[in-house]
């Protein structure tokens, strides 16, 4: 089993794992935010087509208002700081 030329060069330039990790200068918090973690969830009603909101469903057991209220309650429980800001 032979090492590639690139890997041998890396091992010569950066003999320790910490040397390689120190090359990574990105802020971990910024990386997570870029990946979609920690940001506010969009308003769920914005993802529901208007035709579903403007017309009551003919299906039994389907109630959009109950669904939207449940989503709001879930967001209030998960993100109390965010929900208190949106209520003001």
C-alpha positions, -999 to 999 in steps of 0.1 A, spaced: 0 0 0 16 32 -11 7 68 -2 -2 92 -30 22 121 -37 -3 146 -24 -7 128 9 30 125 14 34 162 7 7 170 33 24 148 58 56 166 53 41 200 55 17 193 84 31 165 106 3 167 132 -35 166 130 -36 199 149 -16 215 122 -42 205 97 -70 215 119 -55 249 125 -58 256 88 -95 255 92 -102 292 101 -140 292 97 -161 300 127 -180 269 138 -211 289 146 -210 305 111 -206 271 95 -236 257 113 -257 288 104 -247 283 67 -259 247 69 -293 259 81 -289 252 118 -300 279 143 -319 301 120 -356 310 123 -381 287 107 -401 303 80 -438 309 85 -455 276 77 -485 294 62 -463 308 35 -456 273 22 -493 265 19 -508 274 -15 -536 300 -13 -562 276 -28 -559 255 4 -563 286 26 -591 303 7 -614 273 3 -625 249 31 -616 213 25 -644 189 16 -624 161 32 -636 150 67 -611 156 95 -590 182 75 -590 216 92 -564 240 81 -569 264 111 -563 236 136 -532 226 117 -518 262 116 -526 267 153 -508 234 162 -478 246 142 -478 279 160 -480 262 194 -451 238 184 -430 268 174 -439 286 207 -428 256 227 -395 251 207 -385 287 204 -401 308 232 -378 338 224 -387 338 187 -425 336 194 -424 364 220 -407 387 195 -432 379 167 -462 386 190 -450 422 197 
